[in-house]
Amino acid sequence: MLVRIGIIVLTVATALIHIRLAFFFPTPDPLFLLNGIGYLGLLGLLYLPLGGLPRFRPIVRVVLILYTALTITLWFVITGGQGTALAYIDKTVEALLIVLLVIEALTSRRTA
C-alpha cells in the first residue's frame, strides 16, 4: 500500500510540475501540458476501479515506466542535462517513480 501511495504522490507531483511549466513561459508550451496530462491519464488508468481496467494494470504500469523513462531521456537530449533546480528535482521524482513502479510490478507478480 505504501508503494502505491508513493506512486500516486510522485506521479501527481511530476504531472503538476509539467502542467505548471506549460504556463511558465510567455507562450504556453503544449508539450509540458500534454506531458502532465499524460501522467495523470496513465495514473487514472492504473488505479481507478473502472470496469475491466484492473486486468490491464500490468500493461499500464509498463507504459507508465516507459513514458517516464522517455520523459527523462528527452529532457537530457533537449537540454544536454543543463537545467534548473526544479528540473533536477523533477528528474529525481521521475526516477523514484520508475523504481516504485518496478517494485510494485515485482511484488504484484509474486502475489498474483
N, C-alpha and C positions, 0 to 999 in steps of 0.2 A: 504493500500500500504506500509506503514512503517513496518508493521508486516512482510510482505513478504520480504522486503529488509533485515530486521533483520534476518529472517530465512536463506536467501541466504548467508549473511555475516558470520553468525555463523557456518553454515554447511561447507562453504568453509574453514573457519578458522580451524575447528577441522579436516577436511579432510587433509589439508596441514600439520598440526601438526603431524598427524599419518603417512602420507607419508614421512615426514622428519625423523621421528623416525625410520622408516623402515631401513634407511641407516645410522643411528647414531651409531649402534653397529658394531664391527669388522665383524660379519657375518650378512648380511641383514636379517631382520625379516619379513617373508611374512605375518604374522598376522597383523602387523601395516600397511603394504602396502595394503592388502586386505580390512582392515577396512576403510582406507582413500578412496579407490576406491569405496567401498560400499556407503559411504556417498555421493560421487559425483554422482554415478549412481542413487541413490534414489532422489537426488535433481533434476537431469535431468528428471526423470520420473514424479516428482511432478509438474514441471513448464514448461517444453518445450512444445510448441504447436504442437505436432506431432500427426497427425491423430486423433484417438479416445482416446488418453491418458487423456485428461482433465476429462472425465467422471469417471476415476479411481482415481482422486485426493484424495477423502476421504480415500480410501483403502491405497494408497501410503503414505498418511500422518500418518495413524495409524502405518504402517510398519516402517516408519522413527522414530516415537516416540518409538516404541518397540526396534528398532535397537539401538537407542541412550541409552535407559534405560539398555539394555543388555550390552552395552559397559561400562557404568558406573559400573554396578553390577560386571562384570567380572574383572574390574580393582581393585575393592575392594577385591574380592576373591583372585586374584593373588598376590596383593601387601599388603593386610591387611590394606589398607588405607595409607601406608607409601610411599610417592612419592616426587618428585622434585617440585619446584615452577611451572614449566611448566605443570606438571601433574595436580596440583591443579587448575591452570588457565584453562586447558582444561576441567576438570570436571565441572568447573563453566560455561564455554561456552556451554557444553553439557546440563547442567541443564537449562540454559536460553533458549536453543534451544527447549527443551521439552515444556517449558512454552509458548513460542511463537507459537509452533505448536498447542498446545491445544487452545490458544486464537484464532488462525486462524480457527480451526475446529469449535469452538463455534460460531464465527461470520459468517462463511460461511453457517452454518446451518440456522441461522436466516435470512440471505438474500436469501436463496435458495427457 
